[in-house]
Each structure stands twice: as structure tokens, then as C-alpha cells.
């Protein structure tokens, strides 16, 4: 057995057992007697069990007499001293996770408060007080569900049956009359028995659908070391291989076994597999030899597959060389001989032993992704400040970020705002342009802090006679999350978990809205609804960095942060770790489609005995769509470099926005005041240049131009409804992004000419 996995498994079993809270009213009687002895008989209301110390501790509540003082801890979320209560742990999620049973923080708290372990367990794993009162004696009230895997849904019921039998056989209530410590002795022996029974139940469940992952891993490891593929498999795949592995080993060469593996490992994961065949064409070259092509015939046509099914012989060689680089020398020397043999073959179709998996990864092809949303939220919420109850000015995202520095085992702690400054500094340092002063960063697509009302959303679109658009607008209002702006005790976002949840909710709503837009049956409806959805967002300019009087090198030294890296890989990993720690977004390599394809193909090859070669191909880069204005139809795709270590985190912004480059700022009177025209029932946006001088007054606007790219810096612009002469302030960058390329280019040319 692997020592590390075995130790981890044993510790998880122990933590599960200690998190189980069992009803034992003998303890309630002992605590009631103790309180009566100290404070008198009237201190305990025997008619109201909800006031008893025992049930209050089970519910994670302090008893006003028994618990004279409230435990205090340092919050890992805000670095503030907080009361150790279940209410506070609801918002300080990192602190709650750190104080789980068995952790270093848990034992340090027990050392400080040795007489409050039952209360501490109740705060960490609270149960409903009324449920505890109504429960049967020795019934399991609550437990830490994270230690029970999804396939072990019978484990707790089995433990409950064991507890009932153990109590029936060994517990004698009469002993409590003569021995005050009997209930405690039995309670300890019961938990030891539960731990042993947990080991026994999980061992008995091995080779069944209820097996624990530890036994599954050890079994696969002992059979051709298949445990290395576990992170890439779904639960359904894992349990199928676990159940049928011996059968596949006994019948490894049968064709039907190959078909089953093809279905379970590849087709179910939408991974295509095809076979290569060499074919002679009906056309001839000048020497009267037939032409040659290579056909890729799909073995599972329902899976995700590239459209191109025909390759040249040279393309097939290049595909094989990716898997077997040593073949290049042979192909270069014998390529002409191979071609002649195929041309002179008596058969027009030659089957090969080469299998090919070619697919396209569209997962990074969205205009918005969760990592980009979290990055923009990180910038946005750390720029907002509010006055806390203690009189201190705090950032809206006030959590503290814990991460590891290269070569250091201890955690480093920074506030979310300082972590962002360090994050931007590291990115600039990776490009060889260390920061000397603060930088301005424009975020073009940021969720507004206050959700707009229905009237604000529909001001530019007449949806009174369109109930579908009205319903979609109300769905968007309900779907977008509300920033915590009320309730002074929980104002702002004070934990990484809550921040991540907020980003996930925004991402989920944006994903839903994009699907709704794709269902629109006309460009008009789609444009109106897209305009409504865009009003939830705005463009903002943020200043990130230290005060002008502070020096970056001094600040880094003061916070013991490295700024010179011998190995660039250490800096890149630190950027990744810092982003993950601050946003809660983790780049799981086992969830990347290219790694899943590689693992499943390798596993397929390992579990079959055929003398065949598996080759694979997938785009290593993200795909960016080019959309046709104005309907947004996707007409083509091109590939652009996406570095998972760094660029995935700040791909939302141009790198130039992080650098201190000389910027040309233009102040133009009245330029780019878009008008809102109504032609019949259609809503049309345009920019009538001939009317600009008539509409312009003393309205000033600012623009930045970065490498021939126009960026609008002002937050609000005017929009004029020509039918009603209403003037509306709105986000200019959102409007500019919707313009056609021709109008954008004309604006850029006009501004640069000034």
C-alpha cells in the first residue's frame, strides 16, 4: 500500500467518526446536575429542553450560565479577532475549514479551552435543536458529509444499525445510579467501536458498488498501475472499470471487448477515434501512377470529430511523428519508397494499423469565462471602500489571501487589495517592465454594483407588447446576484469562498443569457434583448498600485515578498497560485479536454493487446470567434496563443494596459454622441456625423489610443432619443463595442488625425 494514501484514509475515517454527534441524554442529566449545584435548582427549566446545556451545545450555542465566556479566534478571512460562533463561521468560511476536527487549529483551540470540546464540535457540526430533542436515544444527529463519498450512501445507515445493536448488548442504564462515570466510559468505548466498525464496513464494501475510493485506487494500482488514470475518469467510468477489470484482462484480445472499451472510455466522453486507410485515386500523375489519399473513417461517429476526413501522405507522416518523433528520420529516407509501394499495390484500399483521435476544444471559446469574471471582480471589489462598524475604512472585498512563496512551506498572508497589487507587479515583471508607479486599468465589461431596475433596463427598448422579452428581462433581474450592500455585520465580501460564489453566480447568469440570445428567432429581438442584458454592466477605469510617495521595492521588502526570480517558472507558478488563492479558481489539469483525451487514449491502448498505434490531435490553443456585425453570427474561427499559466488570468485585458507606456489623451468637444433613432418599429443605433455639431454643447470626452486601438475612458455618455428628445447617460464603451468595424475605423482615423 502507498503509505501516504493509507495514512490519509485512516485519518479521514477517524475524522468522520469524531464528527458524528449521537444523542445521549445521560450527558444532559449530568450537565443539568452540575448547573443546579452551582446556580441552584431554578437555573434549569426541566420543562423546556431547548434551554438545557446539552442541547444548546449540540446546536452550537452558548449556554448563558455554563459558558460564561465566549471563545475568540483570529479570523483567517479578515485577520480580525472574532467570536467562535456558528453564525460567524457561516461568513468566515476559510476559518471554519481551518478549524475542522483533526487540524492544527482545532487542537490549538482545544488546548486553550479544554472544557469546551463538545461545544466546539457543536459549533463546527451543528444540528437542529428540535430535531435533537425529538430524536431517539443513540440516534446519529449530524456528521461531516465531506468524509462520506457519494457511493457510500449506506454507510451511515450501517453505522446506525451497529450503534443500535451495540447499545442493546452492552449499555445498562442502571449502572448510572451507582457509578457517575459509567456513561462517559461507555461513550468512549462506543466511539472506539464505531471507528473499528467504519473500517470493517468499508473493507466489506470492497469490490461492490459501495466501495471507498481508497480500495478502488489500491485495486487499480495493483493491476497494471491503472490508478494514474483515476483523476481523469468520471465516477461512472471508474466504477465500470473497477467492476469489469478482471473480465477485460481474461478476454483482452476479443473484438467485442475493444468495442466496449471504445464506448465506455472514449465515446461516452465525446472523444472520437478513427482508423486510417490508404486509397488509390482515379486520377494519375504525369508518370501514370495513381494519386494517393489517406482516409480517416470514424469508429464512433457520434463523438466530437473534426470535419476533415482526408489527408495527404505527408500529413499522415506528420501526425505519426507527433506520437513517434523517431519516425521522422525513417519517413525522410523512405517516404518515396513507401509512396511507390502504395501506388503499385494490387489493392486500391490498404488498411493500416494506425488509429487517430482528432478533436476540437471549444471550452475556452466564450467571450466570457469564469476566470475572467473573477479577475474583473477582484479588481472591482478591491477598489471600493466603506466605513466599517469599528470605524475603519475597509475594501469591499476585504478577505485575506493565503498562498505559498516559491521554496517556502509556510503560508504567506496578504489582503485582497495588496495581493492584487503584487499580482499586477508580477505580471509586469514577467514582461521585463517592473512597475515604478501605479497603473490605470480599464475594464470594459463590469457588473454594476447596484442592479438596474426594470424601468432602467427597458428604457431604450419598447417591450410592452412583447411578453417574452418582458419575461426574459425579469428573469435577468432575478438571476443576477445581489452584492451584499446591507446588513452592517456582513457588509462586503470578507471571504474567498463568498467572493468565488459571487463570481460563479454572475457567470451562471451570463451563460444563461447567452443561451437565451441564441434562441431568439429574429435579429431585432436579439438586439433588443442584448441591449437589455448589457445594461447590467459598465466600463470602468481603475487605478492599481501604491501611493505616489511609496516605492515598490521598499513595499515588497517590508512585506517579505520576492521580486527577483532566478527561475521564471517560479514566478509564473507564483502568479498562478496567487490568482487561485485570491479568487478560489483552480486550474485543474485533469479537467482540461486535451489531458482527458490523452489519458483516455493511453488507457485504451494499455487495456487492449492489439498491435496498433494510437495517434491524437487537439488544438493546444484557445479559439477566439470572429463575429459578423450586427447580428453576431459566428462565421469563422482562428487560433490565438493562450498560456494556461499566465495569460488565462489576464487575457481579458491587453498587456499594454498593465505597462507604463506614454498615452495620448484627446479631449474632443461633442464628438461621438450617438443618437437613438426609431424607424417604424425597429430600433436602430447609428452615429450621424453631420449632426454632431448641432447636438454638441460643452460636453467633454476623453479617449486613449493604444497601438491604433481606440479606448473610451469616460464612464458615461449622452444618448439622445430623437423622437422624444430625451437625453440619457450611458456607458460609452459598451456602445462603441457594438459598432460595425467600418464605423470604428472611421472614428479611429478621425481621432488620430487630430
VOGU-3710 file (C-alpha; in Angstrom, 3 decimals, decimal comma):
1> xxxxxxxxxx> 0,000/0,000/0,000  1,010/3,582/-0,574  1,880/4,955/2,865  0,580/8,455/2,158  -2,810/7,283/0,875  -3,107/4,799/3,733  -2,403/7,456/6,369  -4,829/9,819/4,690  -7,525/7,150/4,612  -7,071/6,269/8,295
11> xxxxxxxxxx> -7,169/9,927/9,310  -10,337/10,551/7,275  -12,065/7,603/8,960  -11,084/8,950/12,351  -12,265/12,469/11,498  -15,585/11,103/10,237  -16,221/9,207/13,465  -15,338/12,188/15,651  -17,662/14,449/13,655  -20,627/12,129/14,346
21> xxxxxxxxxx> -22,905/13,572/17,025  -25,039/10,965/18,813  -27,929/11,698/21,163  -27,035/10,585/24,697  -29,390/12,077/27,325  -27,219/10,788/30,183  -24,883/13,690/29,422  -27,832/16,081/29,556  -28,654/14,880/33,088  -25,032/15,263/34,231
31> xxxxxxxxxx> -24,801/18,835/32,892  -28,146/19,767/34,445  -26,979/18,454/37,841  -23,758/20,443/37,552  -25,615/23,680/36,800  -28,073/23,102/39,639  -25,186/22,539/42,038  -23,543/25,826/41,022  -26,519/28,122/40,445  -29,457/26,481/42,214
41> xxxxxxxxxx> -32,390/24,345/41,113  -34,109/27,274/39,412  -31,210/27,610/36,936  -32,554/24,684/34,899  -36,037/24,682/33,418  -36,807/20,953/33,295  -39,966/21,601/31,272  -38,064/23,269/28,412  -35,258/21,052/26,990  -34,312/23,778/24,492
51> xxxxxxxxxx> -32,706/25,684/27,382  -30,591/22,741/28,524  -26,827/22,984/28,102  -26,577/19,632/26,329  -28,955/20,514/23,500  -27,561/24,029/23,158  -24,069/22,602/22,729  -25,344/20,154/20,106  -26,822/23,109/18,230  -23,583/25,083/18,552
61> xxxxxxxxxx> -24,995/27,623/21,003  -23,501/29,035/24,186  -25,307/28,431/27,487  -25,682/31,709/29,426  -24,561/30,124/32,742  -22,370/27,152/31,866  -20,392/29,066/29,192  -19,527/32,258/30,994  -17,121/33,469/28,302  -17,209/33,317/24,514
71> xxxxxxxxxx> -14,265/31,748/22,727  -12,288/34,080/20,439  -10,121/33,244/17,432  -8,247/35,134/14,736  -10,237/35,005/11,507  -8,227/33,655/8,598  -10,579/35,551/6,288  -10,170/39,076/7,685  -7,314/38,728/10,229  -9,649/40,192/12,861
81> xxxxxxxxxx> -10,493/38,776/16,270  -13,977/37,229/16,103  -16,184/35,221/18,427  -16,055/31,495/17,729  -19,752/31,018/16,948  -21,604/29,138/14,251  -23,061/32,423/12,978  -19,612/33,933/12,438  -18,274/30,768/10,834  -21,070/30,997/8,278
91> xxxxxxxxxx> -19,382/34,092/6,828  -15,772/33,270/7,739  -15,640/30,121/5,649  -11,848/29,823/5,474  -11,736/29,972/9,265  -14,371/27,256/9,582  -12,473/24,999/7,208  -9,214/25,591/9,088  -10,797/24,609/12,447  -12,277/21,317/11,262
101> xxxxxxxxxx> -11,694/18,336/13,520  -8,157/16,976/13,366  -6,463/20,143/12,115  -3,677/22,034/13,868  -6,043/24,951/14,537  -8,582/22,598/16,126  -6,098/21,157/18,604  -4,733/24,607/19,462  -8,293/25,724/20,275  -8,817/22,630/22,443
111> xxxxxxxxxx> -5,658/23,482/24,364  -6,976/26,979/25,068  -10,455/25,755/26,019  -10,066/22,115/27,195  -13,519/22,021/28,838  -15,410/23,155/25,720  -14,695/20,388/23,210  -18,341/19,339/22,931  -19,344/22,945/22,289  -16,564/23,342/19,716
121> xxxxxxxxxx> -17,745/20,231/17,871  -21,310/21,548/18,032  -20,239/24,878/16,513  -18,329/23,100/13,732  -21,047/20,485/13,085  -24,312/21,926/14,452  -27,595/20,059/14,369  -31,159/21,250/14,669  -32,064/21,628/18,336  -35,655/20,475/17,974
131> xxxxxxxxxx> -34,563/17,509/15,897  -32,117/16,507/18,636  -34,845/16,722/21,298  -37,281/14,595/19,295  -34,652/12,054/18,163  -34,451/8,566/19,612  -31,765/7,678/22,120  -28,359/6,989/20,462  -29,575/8,251/17,099  -26,976/9,881/14,804
141> xxxxxxxxxx> -27,861/13,568/14,670  -25,222/15,034/12,357  -21,824/14,297/10,802  -19,311/15,831/8,390  -20,654/14,772/4,984  -17,382/15,656/3,231  -15,851/12,455/4,653  -18,561/10,253/3,088  -18,268/9,645/-0,654  -21,289/9,707/-2,921
151> xxxxxxxxxx> -21,333/5,935/-3,499  -21,273/5,269/0,265  -24,888/6,231/0,848  -25,408/3,126/3,003  -22,508/3,821/5,366  -24,337/5,976/7,932  -27,344/3,644/7,991  -24,994/0,714/8,602  -23,305/2,592/11,441  -26,692/3,422/12,949
161> xxxxxxxxxx> -27,666/-0,254/12,871  -24,375/-1,156/14,537  -24,867/1,507/17,240  -28,361/0,185/17,996  -27,039/-3,342/18,371  -24,069/-2,248/20,463  -26,320/-0,275/22,830  -28,773/-3,147/23,134  -25,989/-5,568/24,036  -23,629/-3,519/26,204
171> xxxxxxxxxx> -25,311/-0,409/27,625  -27,008/-0,780/31,022  -28,663/2,416/32,218  -28,882/1,131/35,802  -25,116/1,455/36,198  -25,520/5,247/36,094  -27,174/5,068/39,521  -24,110/3,646/41,246  -21,319/4,988/39,034  -21,244/8,595/37,848
181> xxxxxxxxxx> -18,553/7,906/35,257  -20,222/4,909/33,631  -21,859/6,901/30,829  -18,526/8,545/29,975  -16,710/5,191/29,922  -19,381/3,673/27,701  -19,405/6,719/25,420  -15,637/6,383/24,840  -15,877/2,637/24,190  -18,781/3,216/21,804
191> xxxxxxxxxx> -16,791/5,649/19,660  -13,834/3,270/19,548  -16,217/0,546/18,383  -17,706/2,882/15,758  -14,231/3,566/14,375  -13,473/-0,148/14,108  -16,869/-0,759/12,512  -16,209/2,004/9,972  -13,028/0,215/8,893  -14,909/-3,089/8,699
201> xxxxxxxxxx> -17,853/-1,702/6,699  -15,581/-0,077/4,144  -13,452/-3,206/3,865  -16,554/-5,350/3,321  -17,733/-2,900/0,652  -14,612/-3,505/-1,450  -15,452/-4,953/-4,893  -19,026/-3,699/-4,535  -20,767/-0,564/-5,856  -20,313/0,979/-2,384
211> xxxxxxxxxx> -16,511/0,716/-2,280  -14,475/3,594/-0,876  -12,069/5,321/-3,261  -9,094/4,095/-1,212  -9,859/0,450/-2,024  -10,639/1,302/-5,634  -7,299/3,089/-6,001  -5,340/0,243/-4,394  -7,074/-2,333/-6,591  -6,383/-0,469/-9,822
221> xxxxxxxxxx> -2,820/0,216/-8,727  -2,222/-3,494/-8,223  -3,496/-4,168/-11,767  -1,182/-2,581/-14,354  -0,993/0,648/-12,283  -4,253/1,977/-13,704  -4,658/4,256/-10,689  -2,871/7,054/-12,580  -6,000/7,469/-14,739  -8,406/7,908/-11,808
231> xxxxxxxxxx> -8,321/11,760/-11,786  -9,354/11,828/-15,451  -12,264/9,380/-15,191  -15,840/10,086/-14,223  -17,399/8,151/-11,355  -19,367/6,086/-13,856  -16,209/5,163/-15,777  -14,276/4,425/-12,596  -16,898/2,063/-11,204  -17,254/0,308/-14,593
241> xxxxxxxxxx> -13,511/-0,382/-14,815  -13,424/-1,395/-11,147  -16,217/-3,910/-11,685  -15,063/-5,388/-15,026  -11,266/-5,164/-14,914  -10,687/-8,891/-14,413  -13,038/-9,699/-17,274  -11,119/-7,433/-19,620  -7,829/-8,975/-18,539  -9,109/-12,508/-19,228
251> xxxxxxxxxx> -10,532/-11,607/-22,662  -8,122/-8,885/-23,644  -7,932/-9,800/-27,344  -11,619/-10,084/-28,199  -13,107/-7,581/-30,626  -16,254/-7,071/-28,557  -14,093/-6,054/-25,582  -12,438/-3,439/-27,758  -15,854/-2,107/-28,758  -16,958/-1,902/-25,105
261> xxxxxxxxxx> -13,812/-0,019/-24,119  -14,299/2,301/-27,097  -17,804/3,086/-25,897  -17,023/3,483/-22,187  -13,673/5,267/-22,349  -13,977/7,395/-25,484  -17,499/7,674/-26,879  -19,100/8,414/-23,504  -16,606/11,278/-23,092  -17,205/12,567/-26,661
271> xxxxxxxxxx> -13,669/11,617/-27,702  -13,535/10,456/-31,349  -11,461/7,592/-32,703  -10,988/6,772/-36,371  -8,911/4,390/-38,443  -6,558/5,317/-41,271  -6,782/3,645/-44,665  -4,612/4,314/-47,748  -6,519/4,717/-51,013  -5,590/4,958/-54,669
281> xxxxxxxxxx> -7,421/7,694/-56,581  -8,812/7,535/-60,088  -6,545/10,411/-61,146  -2,974/9,837/-62,374  0,281/11,772/-62,237  2,436/12,501/-65,344  4,144/9,098/-64,911  0,755/7,356/-64,943  0,858/6,406/-61,276  -2,439/6,726/-59,382
291> xxxxxxxxxx> -2,865/9,518/-56,870  -2,857/8,680/-53,154  -5,005/9,885/-50,283  -5,413/8,849/-46,657  -8,953/8,456/-45,359  -9,892/8,705/-41,698  -13,013/6,598/-41,029  -14,714/7,239/-37,700  -15,221/4,300/-35,351  -17,607/6,323/-33,153
301> xxxxxxxxxx> -19,199/8,937/-35,459  -21,430/10,348/-32,686  -18,399/11,795/-30,852  -16,812/15,223/-31,332  -14,755/14,991/-34,520  -13,012/17,353/-36,919  -14,662/17,799/-40,311  -11,590/16,972/-42,418  -11,529/13,203/-43,074  -8,927/13,126/-45,872
311> xxxxxxxxxx> -5,196/13,706/-45,550  -2,180/13,566/-47,770  0,549/11,027/-47,147  2,835/13,778/-45,823  0,120/14,923/-43,381  -0,246/11,362/-42,125  3,513/11,203/-41,598  3,404/14,410/-39,547  0,564/13,013/-37,404  2,552/9,856/-36,695
321> xxxxxxxxxx> 5,698/11,851/-35,907  3,879/13,706/-33,096  3,415/10,377/-31,328  6,654/8,774/-32,533  9,231/11,524/-33,226  11,863/8,918/-34,195  9,811/8,075/-37,301  10,818/11,358/-38,947  14,210/10,048/-39,958  12,637/6,942/-41,481
331> xxxxxxxxxx> 9,942/8,939/-43,307  12,516/11,327/-44,764  14,620/8,458/-46,058  11,888/6,057/-47,157  8,949/8,355/-47,964  9,318/7,968/-51,751  9,669/4,184/-51,456  6,534/3,968/-49,324  4,598/6,067/-51,851  5,684/3,818/-54,767
341> xxxxxxxxxx> 4,681/0,677/-52,878  1,221/2,088/-52,274  0,853/3,138/-55,910  1,945/-0,305/-57,147  -0,223/-2,240/-54,716  -2,755/-4,577/-56,291  -5,494/-3,323/-53,958  -6,880/0,195/-54,195  -7,614/0,238/-50,438  -4,945/-0,625/-47,852
351> xxxxxxxxxx> -5,999/-0,822/-44,222  -3,453/0,469/-41,696  -2,877/-0,236/-38,017  -2,991/3,449/-37,145  -5,904/4,870/-35,125  -6,401/8,608/-34,913  -8,268/10,812/-32,417  -8,735/14,357/-33,746  -10,991/16,790/-31,918  -11,558/20,472/-31,182
361> xxxxxxxxxx> -11,700/22,019/-27,726  -14,305/24,794/-27,573  -14,253/25,209/-23,792  -12,177/28,418/-23,903  -14,132/29,830/-26,836  -16,523/32,019/-24,850  -16,490/35,792/-24,852  -16,643/35,500/-21,064  -15,196/32,802/-18,847  -15,276/32,272/-15,107
371> xxxxxxxxxx> -11,618/33,183/-14,642  -12,087/36,489/-16,483  -15,157/37,348/-14,441  -13,341/36,587/-11,195  -10,382/38,708/-12,272  -12,591/41,702/-13,095  -14,479/41,236/-9,813  -11,182/41,118/-7,936  -10,189/44,465/-9,443  -13,639/45,970/-8,995
381> xxxxxxxxxx> -14,398/44,996/-5,397  -10,953/45,815/-4,005  -11,300/49,351/-5,400  -14,481/50,039/-3,395  -14,288/51,189/0,211  -16,751/51,532/3,068  -16,696/52,587/6,719  -16,979/49,521/8,973  -18,681/49,372/12,377  -15,282/49,660/14,048
391> xxxxxxxxxx> -14,690/52,981/12,306  -12,075/51,578/9,930  -12,123/52,094/6,177  -12,230/48,681/4,532  -12,300/47,414/0,971  -15,491/45,834/-0,283  -13,515/42,617/-0,871  -11,764/42,536/2,485  -10,662/38,905/2,710  -7,078/37,907/3,369
401> xxxxxxxxxx> -5,335/35,684/0,844  -3,126/32,774/1,927  -0,573/31,402/-0,550  2,879/29,841/-0,612  6,022/31,513/-1,871  8,493/29,509/-4,003  10,638/27,269/-1,820  8,742/28,159/1,369  6,421/25,748/3,165  4,678/28,304/5,402
411> xxxxxxxxxx> 1,718/30,295/4,139  2,048/33,966/3,250  -0,906/36,228/4,025  -1,888/39,409/2,169  -5,082/41,407/1,963  -7,020/41,027/-1,275  -6,018/44,540/-2,365  -2,308/44,021/-1,638  -2,489/40,634/-3,369  -3,854/42,372/-6,482
421> xxxxxxxxxx> -1,013/44,917/-6,430  1,523/42,105/-6,119  -0,269/40,133/-8,861  -0,052/43,068/-11,304  3,560/43,665/-10,321  4,494/40,035/-11,085  2,794/40,178/-14,481  4,703/43,296/-15,456  7,903/41,783/-14,115  7,339/38,713/-16,306
431> xxxxxxxxxx> 7,348/41,036/-19,343  10,502/42,788/-18,240  8,796/46,067/-17,278  8,795/46,301/-13,447  6,326/48,791/-12,034  7,644/52,101/-10,758  4,271/53,744/-10,177  0,588/52,898/-10,197  -1,126/51,846/-13,430  -4,578/52,559/-14,806
441> xxxxxxxxxx> -6,558/49,597/-15,994  -9,766/49,813/-17,981  -12,294/47,007/-17,506  -14,836/47,249/-20,327  -17,365/44,719/-19,020  -18,003/45,039/-15,281  -21,199/44,096/-13,395  -22,748/47,186/-11,857  -22,739/47,260/-8,083  -26,464/48,119/-7,976
451> xxxxxxxxxx> -28,686/46,080/-10,257  -30,702/48,299/-12,636  -34,461/48,344/-12,263  -36,956/47,085/-14,829  -37,600/50,654/-15,992  -33,887/51,312/-16,458  -33,419/48,131/-18,451  -36,333/48,707/-20,815  -35,894/52,445/-21,335  -34,324/52,003/-24,770
461> xxxxxxxxxx> -36,479/49,078/-25,909  -40,250/49,021/-26,265  -41,223/45,599/-24,881  -44,701/46,492/-23,662  -46,248/44,418/-26,449  -43,711/41,603/-26,253  -44,417/39,423/-23,191  -41,490/37,107/-23,991  -38,891/39,881/-23,774  -40,600/41,174/-20,660
471> xxxxxxxxxx> -40,327/37,752/-19,043  -36,669/37,420/-20,048  -35,924/40,835/-18,546  -37,494/39,853/-15,228  -35,551/36,567/-15,306  -32,307/38,501/-15,717  -33,149/40,767/-12,771  -33,839/37,726/-10,608  -30,839/35,773/-11,911  -28,144/38,373/-11,331
481> xxxxxxxxxx> -26,751/38,132/-7,790  -27,095/40,986/-5,323  -23,916/42,410/-3,866  -24,003/42,469/-0,035  -24,747/46,157/0,422  -26,943/45,986/3,529  -26,684/44,406/6,973  -23,708/46,119/8,559  -22,457/42,923/10,185  -21,780/41,280/6,835
491> xxxxxxxxxx> -21,258/44,305/4,626  -18,979/43,499/1,739  -17,239/40,229/0,858  -14,989/39,014/3,657  -14,026/35,526/2,481  -12,564/33,990/-0,665  -15,343/31,397/-0,738  -18,066/34,079/-0,783  -16,167/36,009/-3,436  -15,858/32,895/-5,607
501> xxxxxxxxxx> -19,546/32,123/-5,133  -20,448/35,634/-6,262  -18,362/35,203/-9,424  -19,923/31,808/-10,118  -23,422/33,280/-9,824  -22,562/36,071/-12,267  -21,019/33,543/-14,664  -24,058/31,254/-14,430  -26,410/34,117/-15,238  -24,276/35,312/-18,161
511> xxxxxxxxxx> -24,188/31,759/-19,508  -27,961/31,526/-19,252  -28,377/34,860/-21,014  -26,106/33,814/-23,874  -28,250/30,708/-24,401  -31,404/32,806/-24,370  -29,926/35,107/-27,015  -29,177/32,099/-29,182  -32,864/31,106/-29,071  -34,116/34,422/-30,454
521> xxxxxxxxxx> -35,890/33,956/-33,783  -35,096/37,409/-35,183  -32,202/39,837/-35,191  -34,497/42,581/-33,854  -35,481/40,627/-30,731  -31,915/39,504/-30,231  -30,618/43,061/-30,486  -33,233/44,424/-28,082  -32,581/41,681/-25,530  -28,815/42,005/-25,885
531> xxxxxxxxxx> -29,129/45,720/-25,210  -31,151/44,953/-22,061  -28,597/42,430/-20,842  -25,699/44,817/-21,485  -27,239/47,375/-19,108  -26,238/45,175/-16,176  -22,626/46,007/-16,991  -20,443/49,055/-17,365  -16,917/50,038/-18,257  -14,652/51,449/-15,573
541> xxxxxxxxxx> -11,133/52,761/-15,235  -9,258/51,515/-12,173  -6,028/52,717/-10,627  -3,950/49,845/-9,256  -0,755/50,304/-7,310  0,837/52,081/-4,378  0,648/55,735/-3,449  2,898/58,046/-5,411  5,112/58,503/-2,342  5,733/54,770/-1,888
551> xxxxxxxxxx> 8,426/52,741/-3,597  7,633/49,264/-4,883  10,936/47,738/-3,842  10,583/49,072/-0,295  6,997/47,839/-0,139  7,994/44,355/-1,310  10,821/44,165/1,213  8,537/45,360/4,010  6,057/42,558/3,225  8,829/39,970/2,660
561> xxxxxxxxxx> 7,720/39,384/-0,931  10,198/38,194/-3,576  10,680/40,395/-6,614  13,808/38,903/-8,225  13,422/35,383/-9,613  16,258/33,176/-10,810  13,838/30,758/-12,440  10,973/32,273/-14,489  8,951/29,144/-13,751  8,904/30,089/-10,043
571> xxxxxxxxxx> 7,471/33,498/-10,878  4,884/32,041/-13,259  3,789/29,488/-10,682  3,542/32,225/-8,059  1,261/34,210/-10,383  -0,953/31,159/-10,786  -1,001/30,368/-7,063  -1,744/33,973/-6,158  -4,662/34,138/-8,575  -6,068/30,841/-7,325
581> xxxxxxxxxx> -5,739/31,870/-3,687  -7,417/35,259/-4,238  -10,300/34,092/-6,453  -10,849/30,475/-5,459  -10,478/29,495/-9,132  -8,214/26,499/-9,615  -6,911/25,382/-12,988  -7,499/21,648/-12,651  -5,274/19,989/-15,234  -7,385/16,825/-15,037
591> xxxxxxxxxx> -10,417/18,747/-16,320  -8,703/20,087/-19,459  -10,017/18,340/-22,553  -6,561/17,785/-24,054  -5,414/15,977/-20,890  -8,612/13,902/-20,719  -8,127/12,866/-24,341  -4,500/11,939/-23,713  -5,363/9,903/-20,597  -8,297/8,042/-22,160
601> xxxxxxxxxx> -6,331/7,192/-25,314  -3,416/5,958/-23,190  -5,750/3,872/-21,038  -7,421/2,446/-24,149  -4,034/1,443/-25,508  -2,964/-0,110/-22,206  -6,112/-2,226/-21,835  -6,002/-3,683/-25,362  -3,499/-6,160/-26,755  -3,682/-5,226/-30,441
611> xxxxxxxxxx> -0,504/-4,237/-32,275  -1,929/-0,875/-33,285  -0,713/2,689/-32,904  -2,859/5,416/-31,347  -2,359/9,000/-32,510  -4,176/12,076/-31,287  -4,621/15,730/-32,234  -6,333/18,618/-30,467  -5,984/22,380/-30,524  -3,477/23,378/-27,842
621> xxxxxxxxxx> -4,615/26,993/-28,095  -7,878/28,703/-27,302  -10,242/29,669/-30,098  -11,478/33,218/-30,483  -14,637/33,832/-32,562  -14,900/36,492/-35,258  -18,494/37,701/-35,348  -20,361/39,272/-38,219  -21,873/42,651/-37,384  -24,547/43,361/-36,423
631> xxxxxxxxxx> -26,324/40,051/-35,993  -23,458/38,348/-34,185  -23,339/35,301/-36,470  -20,177/33,239/-35,950  -18,672/32,885/-39,432  -15,112/31,696/-38,768  -12,621/30,927/-36,069  -8,932/31,486/-35,686  -6,410/30,281/-33,148  -4,539/32,537/-30,755
641> xxxxxxxxxx> -1,969/31,677/-28,109  -3,340/31,097/-24,601  -0,786/30,335/-21,909  -2,573/28,475/-19,113  -0,002/29,506/-16,542  -0,367/33,264/-17,010  -2,434/34,530/-19,918  -5,636/32,783/-18,904  -5,702/35,118/-15,914  -5,341/38,460/-17,601
651> xxxxxxxxxx> -6,405/37,670/-21,151  -9,383/39,942/-20,541  -7,060/42,906/-20,824  -4,374/43,930/-23,256  -0,895/43,624/-21,791  -0,306/47,234/-22,730  -2,857/48,249/-20,111  -0,527/46,969/-17,410  2,518/48,821/-18,689  3,560/52,394/-18,113
661> xxxxxxxxxx> 3,544/53,474/-21,749  3,169/57,016/-22,989  -0,508/57,610/-23,603  -2,038/60,229/-25,874  -5,212/61,696/-24,372  -7,681/63,568/-26,572  -10,335/65,955/-25,304  -12,886/66,476/-28,043  -15,945/68,686/-27,900  -19,106/66,847/-28,804
671> xxxxxxxxxx> -17,514/64,007/-30,716  -19,149/60,592/-30,600  -22,573/61,483/-29,244  -24,639/58,557/-30,541  -28,305/59,133/-31,295  -31,221/56,838/-30,767  -33,462/56,672/-33,827  -36,826/54,965/-34,196  -37,729/53,886/-37,719  -41,167/52,284/-37,663
681> xxxxxxxxxx> -40,962/49,529/-35,051  -37,246/48,969/-35,467  -34,596/50,241/-33,121  -31,515/51,482/-34,945  -28,231/52,717/-33,475  -26,014/54,975/-35,556  -23,656/57,907/-35,351  -24,768/60,756/-37,690  -21,568/62,738/-38,085  -23,384/65,576/-39,839
691> xxxxxxxxxx> -25,468/66,219/-36,705  -22,646/66,169/-34,184  -22,064/69,921/-34,253  -25,771/70,616/-33,685  -26,045/68,209/-30,736  -22,758/69,111/-29,085  -22,652/71,722/-26,360  -19,803/71,853/-23,877  -19,704/68,095/-23,356  -16,126/66,871/-22,942
701> xxxxxxxxxx> -14,918/63,331/-23,642  -11,569/61,599/-23,303  -10,022/58,879/-25,412  -6,872/56,778/-25,244  -5,236/55,175/-28,244  -3,080/52,111/-27,665  -1,293/50,826/-30,772  -4,029/52,014/-33,135  -6,784/50,785/-30,815  -9,357/53,274/-29,602
711> xxxxxxxxxx> -10,389/53,118/-25,938  -13,086/55,345/-24,448  -12,157/56,394/-20,936  -15,181/58,322/-19,774  -17,684/56,315/-17,796  -20,890/57,942/-19,017  -22,008/59,420/-22,329  -25,168/61,048/-23,607  -27,658/59,312/-25,823  -30,458/61,327/-27,467
721> xxxxxxxxxx> -33,833/59,883/-28,393  -34,768/61,932/-31,433  -38,453/61,089/-31,174  -38,786/62,386/-27,605  -35,596/64,473/-27,272  -34,783/62,561/-24,078  -31,143/62,634/-23,061  -29,769/59,551/-21,318  -26,388/58,920/-19,712  -24,965/55,516/-20,544
731> xxxxxxxxxx> -21,731/53,558/-20,839  -19,855/54,640/-23,957  -17,520/51,689/-24,258  -20,415/49,224/-24,444  -21,899/51,265/-27,271  -18,575/51,513/-29,069  -18,066/47,728/-28,892  -21,372/47,206/-30,749  -20,426/49,417/-33,676  -19,511/47,903/-37,003
741> xxxxxxxxxx> -15,796/47,658/-37,891  -16,182/50,318/-40,601  -17,539/52,930/-38,162  -14,880/52,013/-35,582  -12,153/52,539/-38,144  -13,610/55,859/-39,264  -13,744/57,065/-35,649  -10,181/55,951/-35,014  -8,945/57,680/-38,166  -10,785/60,863/-37,275
751> xxxx> -9,423/60,982/-33,722  -5,844/60,176/-34,710  -5,924/62,912/-37,328  -6,404/65,415/-34,539
//
